[in-house]
Amino acid sequence: MGCSTQVVAGAHFAICSQNQPVSEIPRRKITRTARLASLPLGAVSRSAASLGKRLSGVPAEEIAAANQARTADQLFRVLGELKGGAMKIGQALSVLEAALPEDVAAPYRSSLTKLQDSAPPMSMQTVSEVMQREFGENWRDKFQEFSDAPAASASLGQVHQAISKDGRKVAVKIQYPGADKALLNDFEQAARFARIAQPIAPGLDFKALMAEMRKILAEELDYFREAQAQRVFALSYDGDVNVRVPHILSATAHVLISEWIDGTPLARIIESGSKVERDHAGDLYQTFLLSGPSRVGMLHADPHPGNFRITPDNKLGVLDFGAVARLPEGFPPAMGQLLAIAITGDSERVIEVMRSQNFILPDVEISPTAVLNYLSPFTEPAKTDTFEFTRDWMREQFGRVNDPRNPDFSTGLKLNLPPQYVLVHRVWLGCIGVLSQLNAEVAVRGEIERSMPGFTDYLASNSAKSA
């Protein structure tokens, strides 16, 4: 497995690729390597074919469009079949697709969106083997019906629809065999080489970040822990007018059985929803993510659209609680305070708070004004009562902080991502990406005021001082 650190929309975004075997681990590792290698090799072969077509008189635009379509299809198939960490890369790409230039993003949008809630399936033979290990030879007796065709595939597990013995429609989530041992082993191998990347981002504490990422990965593989988190969310939101979380019915080390939720996937609303539908979905999505810590003491930390759908009664259905940040006291007050300070434009005070929270390491010198400019993707939406997220806005932010010719690029390399903020950052960045895909206009400011301690207090005290 390998890790790379990208600077995305105002902060470091670590992406790791991990093996995800389904049966024989050594053979799958070789196959996985070959499949990953097929991506650049496929591009080379398409380039050679393109040259031949150009020589035969085929228009360059037609050739480019065909190549992009084939590349998008290959990307989906390869990353989807690999599942695991490789599929997580695809999911991250699909969430951040809004940041890419339109001429680059358009051919890939459809294929990347598929990775948000689907992938090539695990065989029924493998499914049956897992169910037998967890529930015994007569595992089908637990259900009135069990669909052999998967309803959805995630990065670490596959979902089948079934009817329970008491007649309820349920979702049976089955972890891919060998995922736990193989993924953690690969992560340990990669962690040994993390220091090689230090010169690329001198402001990042790689050792602490890798330790936190390993902990997060282990928690995502722990279905008992996921079941416990989902039970808490389900009880907290039971009967809520805007959110529905399915209750857990049964859990083993590798299988979760929960209530089934019907609805329109968020990815479909992104693709073809009306303006009203997109605004409504964006409002529910943002409110759920930001309100979780104060309401439940936990943050749902896997924000890609495949985990969300709009139910027939217009609620936000929420799935997959494998990644959660436990925040029993709610969001850290320093977060709200930092956001409020940045809005007021006090760059020196921003630096003080960021150093106190370890976003800037002690030996790193950095321009206060540059940091304030760098934080604009997070501060701009909070300056007004409502904010309309768009792909154009997201692309502008993404391009600014990822262009080596732009001063913001070097500023990003000097910033650190403290381990305690890894999942918070994952959610914040993912939320911005999805809202931009939705082109949703939402009341960001109001939800921040309700959910983030320190924000309103600082603005009120600053206003009093000014008066």
N, C-alpha and C positions, 0 to 999 in steps of 0.2 A: 504494500500500500504506500501511497505517497501523499504528502500534504503540500499545499501551496497557499500562500497568503495573498489575497487580492484586496485592493482598497476599493470599496464599493460604497457609493452614496454617503461618504462622510466617515467611514471607519473601516477597520480591518475585517475581512470576511474570510475565515479559514475554510477551505474545502479539502476534504480528504477522500481518497478513493480506497475502498476495501473490497476484499474478495467476498463472494457470497456463494459458497458451494451449495448444491442441492443434493448431491449424493456422494460420489467418490471424490474426496478433497484433492488429492494430488492431480488427478486427471482434470478436475475442474479448474485448478490453478493454471495448468498449461493452456487449457481451452480459453480461459479468461484473458490470459496474456495475448494469445493469438487474436482474439476478438478485438481487444483494444488496439492491437497493432493494425487491424484491418481498417481502422478509421483513417489514418494518414495514407496507408497504402491505397485505399479506395479513392482518396482524393487524387493521388498521383495517376492512377489508371484513368480516372475521368478526365484529367488534364490532357493526357496523351490522346484519348479519344476525341477530345474537343479540338485538338490541333488538326486531326484528320478531317473532322467535319468542316472546320473553317477552310481548309484547303479545297474541300469539295463544294464550297459555296454556301453552306448553311449560315444564316445570319447569326452574328455574335450574341445578340440578345436572346435568341431562341436557345442557343447552346447554353448560355449562362443560367437561364431559367430551368432548363432540364437538369443541369448539374446540381443546382441548389435543391431541387425537389428530391433528387436521388440521395444527396448528402443528408437531407433532413430525415428521409426514410431510414437510411442506414444508421444514423445517430439514434433514432428511436429504437430500432431493433436491437442494436448492440448493447446500449445502456439498459434497455428493458430486460433483455435476456440475462444480463449479468446480475440484475437486481442489486441488493446490498448497497454498499457505498457508491458503486458506479451509478446505480439508479438515483442515489441521493444527489449526485452531481447533476443529473438530468433534471431532477426536481428543482434544484437551486437555479439552474439555467432557465427553467420555465417560469419561475417566479420573477427572475430578473430580466426576462425577455423585454419588458417595457423599457429598459435602459438602453437597448441596442438601437442603432440607426434603423429606420424603417426599411431601407433597401436590403439590409442584412437580416433583420428580424422576420420580415413577412414570410419568406419561404420556410422558416423553421417553426413558426408559431404553432401551426396545427400539430406537427409531430411532437414538439416539446410539451404542448398542453396535454397530450395523451399520457405523458409520464406522470402527470399529477394524480391520476386516479386509475391507471391501467398499465399492464405489462404482459408480455407473453407468459402463459400460465405454467405452473408447476404441474407435473403429470398427476393423474388421479391415483396412480399406483403409489407415488410418493406421499400424497395426501393420506391415503389409507394406511400406509405404514406409520405415519406420525400419529394418526388417530388411534390406531391399535396400541401403540406404546403408551399413550396417555389414558385411554379409556377401556382397553381390552379388545379381544377379538370381536365382541358383539357391539362395537361402538355405535353402529347404525341404529341399535335399539333405543338409543337415547333420543331419537327423533322420529316423528311421523314421516317426514320427508327430508332428504338431503340432496341438494343439487350437486352433481359431479362437475358441472361447469362453473368455474370461478366467477364470482360477481365483480371482483376487483383484486388488484395486486398492489401491494405497497412495497417499500424498499426492503423490509425485513420479514414480511408475512403476506399470505394470500387469504382472501375472504371468500367464503362460500355461504350462500343463502340456504336456510333450512327451516323446517317447522318443528318446534319443540313438542314434547309429549303432551303438553297442556294446550297445544294449538296455537302458540304464539310464533310469529315470524321472527327468526333470529339470524344474527350474523355470526359465523364461525371463523375466527381469525387464526390461521395456522402458521407458525413460524417455520421458515425454511430450515431443513435439517442441516446441522453443522454450523449454523450462523453464529451462535454464541462463541464457540471455541475458535473458529477460523477468523472471525472479525477481530477479536481481541488479540489473537496471536499476531495477525498482520499489523495491528496498530502498534504493538510492542516493537516489532521490527522497524517500523517507520520512525518511531519516536527516537531511536538511536541516532538517526541521521538528521533530526530536526535542526541541530545546531548549524548545519550547512547553510540553512536559509537565513541565519542571523544577519549577515552583511546586507541582505536585500531590504530588511526592515529593522534597522538598528534600534528603533524605539520599542520593539515588541519583546516581551519576556516569553520566549518560546517554551522554556522548560515548564513554567507554570501553566501556560496555555495548553500544552500537550497533556499535562496531568489532568486538567479539568476536562478536556475532550475525551480522554479515556474513561473518566468517571461517567460522563454523559452517555457515551456509547454503551457502557455496561448497563446503565439504567434503562436504556431503550430496549435492550435485549431481555430484560427481566419482566416477564409477563405478570408475575405476581405483583410487582411494584406498579405496573401499569394499571392492573385491575383495581388496586387500592386507590390510586389517584382518580380513576374514572368514577369509582363509587362515591368519592367525596364530591366531585363535580356534579354528578347526577343528582345527589341528594340536595345540594345547594341550589341547583337550578330546577328542581322538580316543581312543575306548575308555573314556571316563569312564562310571561306573556311574549317574550322575544327569543328565548333560547331553549333548545331541547337537547339534552345529553342522554344517550341510551344507558339504561341500567345494566350492570354486569350480572349474568345469571350463573356463570361457572368459569373457573380459571384453573389452569394447570401451568406447568413451567413453559409449555410451548403452544398452548391453545387457549384462546379467549372466546367465550360465548356471551353475546350481549343482545339486547333488543335491536331489531332492525329499524332503520330510519329510511323512509321513502322521501324523495325530494329531488330537486333539480341541482346537479352539481354546480358549484361555484364556477368551475371552468367553463360550463356551458353558458352561464350568464355573462361571463367575460366575453365569450365568443359572439353571442347573439341576443343578449338581453336588451330590453328597452332602457332608455335613460332613467325612467322611474325605477325599474327593476334593479339597475346597477347601483343607483344611489341608495336604495333600500338595503341591498345586500352589503354594500360598503359600510353603511352606518351600523348594521347589526354586527358585522365582522369586526370593525374597529372597537366598538363598545365592548364586545365580549372579551377580546384580547386584553384591553386595557383595564377592564373592571375585575378580572379574575383575581389578582392578588389581594385586593381589599375585600372581596366577597368570599373567596375560598381559601386564601392564603397560599394559592398556587397560580402560576402563569402557564397557560397552555403554550408550549414552546415549539410547535411544529406548524407554522402558519401557511404552508402551501395549500392551494385551493382544493386539492383532492381530499382534504380532511373536513370540508365544509359543504353544506348544501342548504337550499331553501326548501323547507317542508311545504306540503300542500296548504297548511294554515299560516304560511308566511313567516315561520320562525326560522332561526338559524340552527340547523342540525350540526352538531359537532362530533367528530370522530377522532380516534387515535390519540390516546393520552400517554404514549410511550415516552415522550419528551415533555417533562414539566419542570419548571423552576419552582422550588419550594421557598416561598416568601411569606412566612407566617405573620410578619409585621407589615405586609404590603410592599409596594415599591420602596427602595431606599430613598429617604427624604432628600439625599444629595442629588438624586436624579431630577426631581422636580425643581429643586433650587437651581441646579446648573442650567436647566432649560430656561427658567425665568430670568436668570442673570444674562444669559446669551441674548434673550429677546430685548433686554434693556440696552445691550451694546457695551456693557462693562467688560472689556476684554481682559483687563488685568485680574479682575475678580474671577473670571472664567478660568484663567490659568491656575489661580489658587485652589479652586475647588477640584479641578481636574488633577492637580498634583496630589491633593489630599485623598482622592479616590484611586490613585495610581494609574490614571489614564496617561499621565506623563511621568516617566521614570525620573528619579532624582538627578541623574547626570545628563539629561537631555535638555538642550537649549532650544527654545522655539519661540516664534514671534506670536504675541498675543493677538494681534490683528489677523494674522494668517489663520490661527485656530478659530477665531470667530467666524471668518469667511467660510472655513471648512465645515462648520457645523450647520450651515444654512439649510441643507435638506431636512434637518430635524427641527430647526427653529421657524422657518418660513411658514409651514402649515399652522403653527400655533399662534401666529400673530393676529389672525382675524377670526371672526366667529365661525365662518365656514371656509373650507378650502377645496378647490377642485383639483384633484390629482389627474394628471394627464401623462401619456407616454412621452410627449415632447418635453415636459418639465423634467421627468425622470431621466430622459436621455441627456438633457443638459447637465443635470447634477452628476450623473455617472461619467459623462465625458470629461467634465471639469476635473474630477479627482483622479481620473485614470490616464490623463494625458501627461506624459513625462515632460512636455514643454510647458505645462501649466504649473505655477508655484504651489498650487494645492496638492499636487502629486507628491512633492517632497515633504510637505507638511504631514500628509497621511502616513508616510513611512516613519515619522518620528513619534507617532502616537502608539500607545499600548492598549491592549484589550484585557482588563483585569479579569481573572477567572470567574469571579462572582457575577460578572456582567455578560458572560458569553451567551447564555440563553436569552437574556433580556435584549441584547443586541440582535440576536438571530430573529427574534420576534419583531422588533422595531423595524429592522431593515426589510424583513419579509412583508410586513404590513404595508409599508410604503410601496413596495413593488406591486402587491396585489391591488391596492387601491388605485395605483396608476394604470394597471391593466384594465380595471373596471371603469376607468375614467369617471370615478365617483366624486361627487361633491358631498362632503361630510362635515359635521360639526366637531372638528378636532379639538378646538380650544376648550369647549365645554366639558368634553370627556377627560381631558388632561386635568382640568380644575377639579373634577370629581374624584379622579383616580390616583393622582400623583401628589402625595404630601410634600409640602415645601414650596410648591409652585405658587399657589395663591398667597400664602403667607409672605413670601419674599416680595412679590409684586405689590402687595398692600403696604409693607413696610417701606419699600422703595418710593412708593407714591407719597407716603406720609412725610418722608424726608425731603422730597422735592417740594412739597407744599410748605 
